[in-house]
Structure formats: C-alpha cells, structure tokens
C-alpha cells in the first residue's frame, strides 16, 4: 500500500493506492475463514433459538400460573411486533455507527446489548416488562444484522461469498430447531413449574451468547473498512499476517493479487451522500432491496411467531408439543441455504433469487388452497410448510446478501440497516399483527388470507428480482459497486472521489 499527499477535501485523511480487496478475494478457503464464520455467523443461531422459544411458549405464558398476565395473541402479536420494531430501530442506530466506527467495535457492542436484554426478559414479572425487553432484544439483533453482514461480505473471498452469506444467515434455523426442541423440555410441567421453564429457556440462550462473545473477540476488523478510514497500515499488517498464515497452511505461495485501487481516505460519510448514492445513483437496486425485504419479512415474521398458534387453534396441538412440528419446518429452512447456496455462486444471483422467491410463493398458494379445503392435518401442513420454506429460506437469506454487496463499501452497513428496517417495518411489524388477528379468530378463511398475502408478496419480489437482480456472483465488491472514495484513473489527488460513477 502506498500513500500520496493528503487530499484537500474536508474530512479526508489522504490518498492511498492499495491491493487489499484483490488480496482478500484471491485467498483460498482456510482456517482463518472458518474462524470468521464461527465468530460472526453463530449469532443467528441465538436469534433463531430465542424467536422460536417465544413462538412456542406463547400458549404457556397465557396460562394461569405462568408468572405473567398476558395472552397468547399479545405474545405472538404485540410482543413480536415490538421485537421487530426494536430490530428496525437498532439496525438504523447501529448501522450508522458501524460505518463510522468500524465493524468489530459494533458487533461486540450489539451482542452485549442482545444478551443483556435477553437475560432481563427471563426475569419478566409484568407484561410491560416483557414487552420492553423484547423491544430491546430486537434492538440488539438489528444492530447485529448491519454489523455482521457487512463484515462477512468484506472478509470472505468473492468466489465463496454467496454461499457463505446464505448459509450463515440460514443458520438462524439451526437455532430454531434447538429452540423448538428445547421448548418441549422446558414446557414439560413434570420437569419444570409453569413459571420457571420458559425463563430457563431464555437463560440458556444467554449462556450460549456468552460463549459466542468469547469467540468473537478474535475476529478482526474489516481491512476494507480500515483503508477507507485512514488506517491503511493496520489493513496492510492484518492482510499480510493472514497471507503468511494461509501460505504456511497450504504449503505453497499465494498467486499474485489482481488490480489495485486508489482511494481518498475519509473518516465519515454523511447521510446526504448515503441517500444520494442509494436512491439517485442506484435506484433499480434500491427497488430490488425493498422488494426482497418486504416479501420475506412479512412471510417469516408472521409464520415464525404464529405457526404454534395455528397448530393450537386449528389442530388442538398442546403448547408443549408444538415444538416437534416447528423443529421440522426449521430443519427445512436450514437445508435450503445449505443445499442451494452454492448455486448462487455458480448459476448466478438473478436466476436463483427470482426462482426461490417465486417457487416459495407459488407453493404457499397451493398450501393455502389445501388448508382452505380442509385437506391438511397438522402433520401434512407442517410438511407443506417445510417444502415452502426450503426455497423461501434461501431467497430470504439472499436479500441480506444482495443489499450488502450491491452498494458502495462506505454505505454498506447503513444500506443493510435501511433496507432491513424499512422492509421489516413494512412486512415484519404488520405481519405478526395481521397474522395474530387472523389466526386468533379461528376462522379458516382468515388464516387462508394470511397465507395468500405472504405468498403474493413473495411472488411479487421474485418478479422484481427477475428483472432487476445484479449479476454479482464471483465479482469483487469494488467491481459490483465502486467505492465512493475511489479516484478515477488519471484523476489528480485533489479531485472529488467517484465523480463519474454511473447509475446502475
């Protein structure tokens, strides 16, 4: 990395030429990358664990003697909506801080917030306390989405970025399997009293989170963030150390890196520039991001929080046994990104994103039709949802991948936060509220309508992706969206960065 004279633009710290992005992208898969995946990706297991526990304990919390004066609809509706509202708020709050202060600082802070709020949820003694700390738990997890997805995509080589991002986001469902099975034990009154089992479920999530926090300490800052923000020497030192480690592991020298880029370093990016970049320079990508997030947010937040209520209301499944059914659909959700993830890097983003959204929507329309006819039992309904969510899960995970990789590096965390917050607010807050009202009525037609709304939104997002998805597979992040700070070839050191970027 070489540095030139300081630029004249306020807030910038200099101009540097670097091959750090190309050096990171040409790395073979190694133990270092596994450390990144384990340190950052495992938090989604926590999220899945907790959200599933809440969905499955709704019936128990509504029972007399649970320790809370709360109804099942309040748990799956009000509390779920507050959790999502907290996630939207946290994503925006921490997303801005992540772009300004770095990925590592924030993904440590957000996990700490998440763990503290989860622990206090376990101590709930009134419904207002439960609602408050569901909001704050969501606040922490929203920050996680912004900090972690930006860090993952900046550290993982372009050859593997799609499948790794999908599998990490899909690991949420490993936690869901654990939460579903855990709730079976914790809700068994022969083992734990009514007012204790659900509290211990949250407490176990805290213990797992503390283990993740210890592992995460070893995950480095993003070198891409470092060289943009005036810490070029730190980026150089970090990448050189990783290269030496991988050469020892592989027993051979690494191939030479590709092209260098020259950028104006700057300490911060203003909201005005971020907004102009996302909506004026990349309007088609903005429409794509919103469509993908709204579709998946309605479907997943409604079903995640409401599936147990459907089983209890329509099939008389006891609250203590809904976990068995949820574990099955959770397994289908994880298998989708695991088995289809590689195709996002080979067949391509456009065909895979559009097809997973469209297939899941069409299959859900079919499920709604069968449910309306009374053709489904609790077992066959679960099987249908398992197939629907096999495809939907891969599509939903690709929403996070898409908004993380199609906007410039300086705006990455904030872009993730914005699209997550707006899409989730539109679909994720309304989803649980609408779904809870419709399923609580006990009228089959109302639940069918809820299914159809989710299916329609997924199909609409799939059609948008068919026309607007970006062919980002196996391309460097800087090639997909040039950094705002990049200096044009032949431009002077004092020129405004990114002046001739084209709209895409």
N, C-alpha and C positions, 0 to 999 in steps of 0.2 A: 504494500500500500504506500502510495506517495502522496504527499501533501503539497499544495501550492499556496500562494498568498491568500490571506483572508479576503473574502468577498465583501462587497460594500453594502449588501442588503442587510437591514437591521435584523438582529436575532440569529444570524448565521455565524458559524464559528470558523469557517474556512472552506476550501475546495479540495477534495481528495479524489484520487483515482484508485479503484480497488477491484480485485477479482474475487472478493469474499463470496458473493452469491454463486458464481460459477464454481468455486472451490467446494462449497457446500453441496451443490447439485450433483457434482460428479463423484461424490463419496459412495462407495459400496455399502450395503447394509452391514451393520456392525453391532457389537455390544453397546456402544455408546448410544446408538439409536434405540435400542431396547430400553435403556435407562430413561430416555426421553418419554417413550411410550408409557412405561410403567409409572414414572413420576407424575406425568400430566394426565394421562388418559384414565387412570383408575378412579378419578373423582366422579366420573359419570356412573360408575358402579354405585357410589354413595347416593347420588341423586335418584337413580332408579330404585335403590333399596328404600329410601325414605318415602318417595311418592307412592310406591306400591303399598307400603305399610299403611299409609294414610287411607288409601282407597279401600284396603281390606279391613281396616279397623273401624270404618265408619259405622257399621252396624253395631259393633260392640260399644263404641263411645255413646251411642244413642240409648243404650240400655241403662236401666236404673242400677246404680251401684258402680258405674264406671269411674266416678270421681269428677265427671263433667256434666253440666246441664246443657246438652247440645243435641241437635237432631242429626240424623244421617244426611239429610239434604244440606244442612249447614256445613257439614264436613266436606261433602263432595261438591258443593256449590260455592258457598261463601268463602270457606277456608281455602278451597282450591283456587278460586279467583284471586284471593289476596296473595297467595303464594306466587301466582303468575304475575300479578301486578308488582310484587316485590322484585321478581326476576327482571321485569322490564325496566324498572327504576334502577336496579343495581347494575344492569348491563350498560345503561347510559352513563351512570355516575362513574363506574369503574372503567368503562371503555375509554372515556376521555383521559383518565389518569394513566391507563395502560399505554396509550400512545405518547403521553407526555413523559412519564417517569420510568417506563420500561416494563417488559413482560414479567420478569422474575419477581420484582417487588410486589406487583399487584396479585400474581397468582398465589403468593404466600398470604397476603392480607385477606383476599376473598375467601380462601379456605378457612382461615381463622374465624371470620365472620359467620360463615356457614356452620361451623362446628359449635360455636357459642350459642347460636340461635337454636340449633337442633337440641342441644342439651337443655336449654330453657323450655323448649316445647315439651320435653319429657316431664317437666315439673308443673305443667299446667294444672291450675286448680279452679279456674273460671273460664268460660268460653272466650271472653275478651282477651285473656292472656294467650290462649291457644291461637286465636286469630292474629294477634300482634306478632307472635314469634313464627307463625307460618309466613307472614309477610317478610320478616327479617331473614328467615332461612332462604326464601326466594331471592331476597336482595343479595345475599352472598353468592348464590348459584348463578344469578345473572351476570355478576362480575366474572365468575369462572368461565362462562361461555366466551366472553370477549377476550380475556387474558390468555386462556389456554388455546383456543382455536388459532389465534394469531401466532402464538409461539410455536405450535406444532407445525403449521404450514411453513414457517420460516426456517425451521430446523431440519425438516425431513426432505431428502432428495426428491427432485421433480419426478423421477421415474416411479417412485412409490407413494407420492403424496396423496393421490386419490384414494387408494385402498386403505392406507393407514388412517387418514382422516375419517373415512366411513366406519372403519372397524372401531376406532376409538369412540366416536360418537355413538355407535351401536352398542358399545359395552355397557351403556345405560341399562340395557335389558338383561345383562348378567346380574346386575343389582336387583332388577325387578324379579328375576327368578328367585334370588335369595330372599327378597322381601316377602314374596308370596309364600314361600315355604316357611320362612321364619314366623310369619303371622299365624300359620296353622298351629305352631307350638305355643306361641305367646298368647293366643286367644283360647287355648285349652284351659278351661277353668279347673280341670282336675290337676293341673300343674301350677298355674298362677291365678291369683284372685283377679276379678274383673278390673279392679282399679290399679293393677300392677303390671300385667302382661304387656299392655300397649306402651307403657312408659319404658319398660326394659328394651322394647324393640328400638325406640329412638336412641336409648343409651348405647346399645351395641353399635349403632351407626356412628356414634361419636368415637368409640374406640377404634373402629376401622379408619375413620378420618385422621386420627392422631398418627396412626402408622403411615398413612399416605403423606402426611405433613413431614414426617421424618425423612422419607424417601425423596420428597420434592426438594429438600434443601440442596441436593446435589445437582439439580437441573440448572444449566447455565442460562444466562441472559441470551437473547437472540443477537447474534453478531450483526444481522441486518439492521436491527434497531440501533446497535451501538455505533456503527459507522455513520449512520444518518445523523445521530445526535452528538457528534463531536467526540466520540470515544473510539476512534479508529484504531488506536494502539491496542486497546482491550480486545477489539474484534480480531485483529491480526494475531494476537497472542493466543486467544481461545481457539481459533480455527487451526493454527499451526500445531497446537497441542493435540487436537483431535486427529489431525492428519498423521502425526507421528504415532499416535496410539493405534490407528487403523492399519498403518503400514506394518507395525510390529505384529498385529493380529493376523493380517493377511499374508505376511512374509514376502511382500513384493511392493515396489514403489507404486504410488498412485499415478494415473495418467495426468498429463498437464491440464490445467483448467481451461475453460473457454475464454470468452471475451471479458474485458474489464469495462467498468462504467465509471464515469466521472460525475460526482455529485457535489452540490453545495450543502455542507452540513448546517443543520439548524436545530435549535433546542426545542422548538414547539411549532405546531401548526394550528392556525386559528380556525374557529368554527366556520367562518365565512368561506375560507378556502376549501375546507372539507365539503361543505354543502355544494359549492360550485362544482367541485370535482365529481361528486356522486351524481348530481341531478342535471348539471349542464353539460359536462364532458362525457358522462356515461349514462344517458337517460334510459337506453334499452336495457342495460344491466341493472339499473335501479328497478325497473318494472319487473324484470325477471326475479330479482331477490325478493321483492314484496310478494309476488305471486306464490313463490315456493314456500315462504314462511307462513303466509296466511293459511294456505291449504293444509300444511302439515300440523300447524299449531292447533287449529280447530279440531282436527281428527284426533290428534294424540292427547291433548289435554282433556278433551271430553271423554274419550274412551279410557284413558289411564285412570282418571278419577271416578268414572261412572260404571265400569264393567261389573264390579262387585255388586252395585245396586241393581243392575239388570238381572243378574243371577238370583238375587234375593227376592226381587219384586215379581218376576215372571216365572221363575222355576222353583221357588221356595228352597233355595240352597241356603243352609245356615251360614251366618257370617264367618264362623270358624272353619268352613270348608271351601270358601270362595278362592282361597289361596292356591288350591290344586289346579283350578281352571286357569287362573291368571298365570301360573308358572308355565303352562303350556303355550299360551299366546306370547309370553315374554321370550320363551325359547325360540319361537318362530321369528320374532323381531330381531334377535341377535344373529340368527342364521342368515338373514337377508343380507346385511352388510358384509358378513364374513364370507359368504359364498359368491356374492355378486360384486364385491368391492374391486376385485382385480379387473373386471370388465370396464370399470370406469376409467382405468388407465390404458386399456387396450382397445376395446370397441369405441370408447370415446364418451365424453361428457354428454353431448347433446342427445344421442340415441338412448343412453342409459337413464339419464334424468327424466326425459319425457316418457319413456316406456314404463319406468317404475311407478311414476305418478298415475299415468293413465290406466295401467293394469290394476293397481290397487283400487282406484276409483270405480272401475267397471265391476270388479269382483265385489266391492262393497254394495253396489246397486243390486247385484244378484243376491247377496246376503239379506239385504233389506226386503227383497221380494219374497224370499223363502220364509223369513221371520213373519212377514205380514200374513202369509198363508197358514201359519202355524205348523210348518213342516220341520221346524228345528227343535231339538231338545237342548238341554244345557251343554251336553257333550258335542253335538253337531254344530251348535252355534259357536262354541269355542274353536272347533276345527276350522270353520269358515273364517273366523277372525284370524286364526293362525296363518292361513294362506294369504289373506288380505294384507296382513301386517308384515309378512315376509318381504313383499315388494314395497310396501309403504315405508318400512323402516330404512331401506336402502335409499329411497327417494328423500325421506326427511333428513337423513344424515348428509345427503349431497347438498341440501340447502345451506348448511353451515360451511361446507367446503366451497360452494360457489361464491358466497359473499366474502369469504376470506381470501380468495385468490384472484378475483376479477377487478379489484380496486387497488390503487397505488399503495405502496407499503406504509407511507406516512399516515394513511387514513384507515389502515386495516382493522385495528381493534374497534375504532369508532364506527366503521361500516358494519361490522358484525353486530355491535351493540344496537345500532339504529334499526337495522332490518329485523333483528331478533325482537327488539322492543315493540316496533310498530306492527310487525306481523303477528307477534304473540299477543299484543294487546287486542288486535282485531279478532284473532281466532282463538287465542288461548284464554282470554278472560271471558269472552262471550260463550265459548264452547262449554265449559263446565256449568255456567249458569243456565244456559238453554237446555243442555243435556240433563241436568239435575231436575229442572222443572218438567221436562217432557217424560222422563223415565219415572219420576215420582208419581205421576198421575195414574200409573198402572194401565194406561190405555195403549194397546199395541200400536195403533196408528200414530200416536205421538212419538213413540220410540222409532218407528219406521221413518218418520220425518227427520228425526235427528240423524239417523244413518244416511239418509239421502242428502242432507245438507253437507255432511262430511265428504260423501262420495263426489258430489258436484264440485266442491272446491278443489279436491284432488285432481279431477279430470281437467278443470279449467287451468290449473297450474301446469299440468302436463302439456296442454296445448301451447301455453305460453313458452315453455321450455323448448318445444319442438321448433319454434321459430327464433327464439332469442338466446338460447343457451350458447355459451362460449366454448370453443374447442380448446380447452386449457390442458388437455392431457399431455404429460411428458414435456411440458414447456416450463421454463423458469418463470418465477413470479414477476421478475422485471420485464420479461418479454410479453407476458399477458397484459400487464398494466405498468407502463413506465413510471418510475418514481417521480413525484412532483419536483424533487430536488435534483434530478439528473440534468447535466449540462449537455446541450446539443453538441454534436460533433462539429468541431471548428468554431464553437462559440467562445467568446472571451470569458475569463474567470469572473468578470463582474456582471455578466449577462444574467437576466432573470431566468431561473431554472424552469425547465418544462414549458417554455413559451410556445412551442409549436406542436404540443401534444394534439393528437387527433381524437375526435369524438368516436366512440365505439359502442 
